């Protein structure tokens, strides 16, 4: 059995006003007060709710995660948030390279790599997302696409700096569609990611680094997915918007 501690993150995407975010954050905090959960837990509210949610989570084990970041610390970058600003409001983690950022907002591998580097330099934990579209999967290109994104996102970064990094495999065709990769298929891609990390960054890093699955994770499939040997938790979308569906996923983590 792996010594890697399971990690479950809720990506709230573009949902919840500040009062709604506070209510959900408090419900999750209260739901975890009894203990008995082995997984590390994080939630990623919209940017306008980060600071108030951080205050509401004080004293709880729940980590605060941002949904995006800009790689520069400050400057003429209208509308952006830097690692420095995220740390200032209480964030410890940040999602980078999410498929929606790649697909809808045109983010490229080099910019994503710079975000990973900037977060690590500020002491924040990047959650680097990689994943293929349905067309790429049907063409048999899953590993080429996923491992290419992985290599590009970590290019030039020394293994010694990557100890806190988290990778999330999120097949684009499974996000928000209700479709989920089978546990065996997800495990195959996770194993390929870990193997590539071992080849490029060293076996010690690869063995210790956590790789999450994201793509229509819900209470009914969470335990089987997270029970696979190379799946170390989940990046949860829609099911993270309710304590009634998110907490069972957290509890299912090994």
C-alpha positions as CSV (number, residue, x, y, z in Angstrom):
1,X,0.0,0.0,0.0
2,X,1.3,3.5,-0.9
3,X,2.3,5.9,1.8
4,X,0.9,8.8,-0.2
5,X,-1.8,10.6,1.6
6,X,-5.0,10.9,-0.4
7,X,-6.0,14.4,-1.5
8,X,-9.5,15.5,-2.5
9,X,-10.1,19.0,-3.9
10,X,-13.4,20.6,-4.8
11,X,-13.3,23.0,-7.8
12,X,-16.3,25.2,-7.5
13,X,-15.6,26.8,-10.9
14,X,-17.9,29.8,-11.6
15,X,-20.4,29.1,-8.9
16,X,-21.5,30.7,-5.5
17,X,-21.7,34.2,-4.3
18,X,-19.8,35.1,-1.1
19,X,-22.7,34.2,1.2
20,X,-23.3,30.9,-0.7
21,X,-19.6,30.1,-0.6
22,X,-19.5,30.8,3.1
23,X,-22.5,28.6,3.8
24,X,-20.9,25.7,1.8
25,X,-17.5,26.2,3.4
26,X,-19.0,26.1,6.9
27,X,-21.1,23.0,6.0
28,X,-17.9,21.2,4.9
29,X,-16.0,22.3,8.0
30,X,-18.8,21.1,10.3
31,X,-18.9,17.8,8.4
32,X,-15.3,17.2,9.0
33,X,-15.2,18.2,12.6
34,X,-15.8,14.6,13.8
35,X,-12.6,13.4,12.3
36,X,-12.2,9.9,10.9
37,X,-11.2,11.3,7.5
38,X,-7.7,10.3,6.3
39,X,-7.6,12.5,3.2
40,X,-6.2,16.0,2.9
41,X,-9.0,18.3,1.7
42,X,-9.1,21.5,-0.3
43,X,-11.7,23.7,-1.8
44,X,-11.4,26.2,-4.7
45,X,-14.0,29.0,-4.5
46,X,-14.3,31.9,-7.0
47,X,-11.7,34.6,-6.5
48,X,-14.1,37.1,-4.9
49,X,-14.8,34.5,-2.1
50,X,-11.3,33.4,-1.3
51,X,-10.6,35.8,1.6
52,X,-13.9,35.4,3.4
53,X,-13.8,31.6,2.9
54,X,-10.3,31.6,4.3
55,X,-11.5,33.3,7.4
56,X,-14.4,30.9,7.8
57,X,-12.0,27.9,7.5
58,X,-9.6,29.1,10.1
59,X,-8.8,26.3,12.6
60,X,-10.1,23.6,10.2
61,X,-8.0,21.1,8.2
62,X,-9.5,22.3,4.9
63,X,-7.0,24.0,2.6
64,X,-7.9,27.0,0.4
65,X,-7.2,26.6,-3.3
66,X,-7.3,29.1,-6.1
67,X,-8.6,28.2,-9.6
68,X,-6.0,30.1,-11.6
69,X,-3.0,32.4,-11.2
70,X,-0.7,34.7,-13.3
71,X,3.0,33.9,-13.2
72,X,4.2,37.5,-12.6
73,X,4.2,38.9,-9.0
74,X,2.9,42.3,-9.9
75,X,2.7,44.8,-12.8
76,X,0.5,46.0,-15.6
77,X,-1.6,42.8,-15.8
78,X,-5.2,43.9,-15.6
79,X,-7.6,41.4,-14.1
80,X,-4.9,38.9,-13.0
81,X,-3.9,37.5,-9.6
82,X,-0.3,36.7,-8.7
83,X,1.0,33.9,-6.3
84,X,1.8,36.7,-3.9
85,X,-1.8,37.9,-3.8
86,X,-3.1,34.3,-3.4
87,X,-0.8,33.7,-0.5
88,X,-1.9,37.0,1.0
89,X,-5.5,35.9,1.2
90,X,-4.8,32.5,2.6
91,X,-4.4,30.2,-0.4
92,X,-2.0,27.2,0.0
93,X,-2.9,25.5,-3.4
94,X,-3.8,26.6,-6.9
95,X,-5.1,24.7,-9.9
96,X,-3.2,25.3,-13.2
97,X,-3.8,24.1,-16.7
98,X,-7.4,23.1,-16.2
99,X,-8.9,21.8,-19.4
100,X,-11.4,24.7,-19.4
101,X,-8.5,27.2,-19.2
102,X,-6.8,25.4,-22.1
103,X,-10.0,24.9,-24.2
104,X,-11.9,28.1,-23.5
105,X,-9.2,30.6,-22.8
106,X,-6.4,29.4,-25.0
107,X,-3.8,28.7,-22.3
108,X,-0.6,27.2,-23.7
109,X,1.9,24.8,-22.2
110,X,4.6,27.4,-21.7
111,X,2.4,29.8,-19.8
112,X,1.2,26.9,-17.6
113,X,4.8,25.9,-16.9
114,X,5.6,29.4,-15.8
115,X,2.6,29.3,-13.5
116,X,3.8,26.1,-11.9
117,X,7.2,27.6,-11.4
118,X,5.9,30.8,-9.9
119,X,3.6,29.0,-7.5
120,X,6.5,26.8,-6.3
121,X,8.7,29.8,-5.8
122,X,6.1,31.4,-3.6
123,X,5.6,28.2,-1.6
124,X,2.2,27.4,-3.0
125,X,1.2,23.9,-4.2
126,X,0.4,23.7,-7.9
127,X,-2.3,21.2,-9.0
128,X,-1.2,20.6,-12.6
129,X,-4.1,19.4,-14.8
130,X,-3.5,17.2,-17.9
131,X,-6.0,15.4,-20.1
132,X,-7.2,14.5,-23.6
133,X,-10.3,15.3,-25.6
134,X,-12.7,12.7,-26.8
135,X,-11.3,13.0,-30.4
136,X,-7.8,12.5,-29.1
137,X,-8.8,9.5,-27.1
138,X,-10.7,7.9,-30.0
139,X,-7.6,8.4,-32.1
140,X,-5.5,6.5,-29.6
141,X,-3.5,9.6,-28.6
142,X,-4.3,9.6,-24.9
143,X,-0.8,8.9,-23.6
144,X,0.9,11.2,-26.2
145,X,-1.3,14.1,-25.3
146,X,-1.3,13.6,-21.5
147,X,2.4,12.9,-21.2
148,X,3.2,15.8,-23.6
149,X,1.3,18.2,-21.4
150,X,3.0,16.8,-18.3
151,X,6.5,17.1,-19.9
152,X,5.8,20.7,-21.1
153,X,4.3,21.8,-17.7
154,X,7.4,20.6,-15.8
155,X,10.0,21.4,-18.4
156,X,13.2,22.7,-16.9
157,X,12.0,22.4,-13.3
158,X,14.4,20.6,-11.0
159,X,13.1,17.5,-9.1
160,X,14.2,19.1,-5.9
161,X,11.6,21.9,-6.3
162,X,8.7,19.6,-7.2
163,X,8.1,17.8,-3.9
164,X,4.8,19.4,-3.2
165,X,3.5,19.3,-6.7
166,X,0.1,17.5,-7.4
167,X,-0.9,16.3,-10.8
168,X,-4.5,15.8,-11.8
169,X,-5.5,13.6,-14.8
170,X,-8.8,14.9,-16.1
171,X,-10.1,13.5,-19.3
172,X,-11.8,16.4,-21.0
173,X,-14.5,14.1,-22.4
174,X,-15.5,13.2,-18.8
175,X,-15.8,16.7,-17.3
176,X,-19.3,17.8,-16.7
177,X,-20.7,15.1,-19.0
178,X,-21.6,12.4,-16.5
179,X,-19.2,10.1,-18.3
180,X,-16.3,8.7,-16.3
181,X,-13.2,6.8,-17.3
182,X,-13.4,3.2,-16.0
183,X,-11.2,2.6,-12.9
184,X,-9.0,0.4,-15.0
185,X,-8.6,3.0,-17.8
186,X,-8.0,5.8,-15.3
187,X,-5.4,3.6,-13.5
188,X,-3.6,2.9,-16.8
189,X,-3.2,6.7,-17.5
190,X,-2.1,7.4,-13.9
191,X,0.5,4.6,-14.1
192,X,1.8,6.1,-17.3
193,X,2.1,9.5,-15.7
194,X,4.0,8.1,-12.7
195,X,6.3,6.1,-15.0
196,X,7.0,9.2,-17.1
197,X,7.7,11.2,-13.9
198,X,10.2,8.5,-12.9
199,X,11.9,8.7,-16.2
200,X,12.2,12.5,-16.3
201,X,12.3,13.6,-12.7
202,X,13.5,10.5,-10.8
203,X,11.9,7.5,-9.2
204,X,11.9,9.0,-5.7
205,X,9.8,12.0,-6.8
206,X,7.5,9.8,-8.9
207,X,6.8,7.4,-6.0
208,X,5.9,10.2,-3.6
209,X,4.0,12.5,-5.9
210,X,0.2,12.4,-5.7
211,X,-1.8,12.0,-8.9
212,X,-5.6,12.8,-8.8
213,X,-8.4,11.8,-11.0
214,X,-10.9,14.4,-12.2
215,X,-13.9,13.8,-14.4
216,X,-17.5,13.3,-13.1
217,X,-16.3,12.0,-9.8
218,X,-19.3,11.3,-7.5
219,X,-20.1,9.3,-4.4
220,X,-21.1,6.3,-6.4
221,X,-17.8,5.9,-8.2
222,X,-15.3,7.6,-5.8
223,X,-14.2,4.6,-3.8
224,X,-13.5,2.4,-6.8
225,X,-11.6,5.1,-8.6
226,X,-9.5,6.1,-5.6
227,X,-8.9,2.4,-4.7
228,X,-6.6,2.0,-7.7
229,X,-2.9,1.8,-6.9
230,X,-1.8,5.0,-8.7
231,X,-4.9,7.2,-8.1
232,X,-4.3,9.2,-5.0
233,X,-7.5,11.2,-4.7
234,X,-9.8,13.3,-6.8
235,X,-10.3,16.7,-8.3
236,X,-14.1,17.1,-8.0
237,X,-16.3,19.5,-10.0
238,X,-20.1,19.4,-9.8
239,X,-20.2,17.1,-6.8
240,X,-18.2,19.5,-4.8
241,X,-21.0,22.1,-4.8
242,X,-22.9,20.3,-2.1
243,X,-21.7,19.0,1.3
244,X,-24.1,16.1,0.8
245,X,-22.2,14.9,-2.3
246,X,-18.7,16.1,-1.6
247,X,-18.2,14.7,2.0
248,X,-19.0,11.1,0.9
249,X,-16.2,11.4,-1.7
250,X,-13.8,12.7,0.9
251,X,-14.8,9.8,3.2
252,X,-14.2,7.3,0.4
253,X,-10.6,8.3,0.0
254,X,-8.2,5.6,1.3
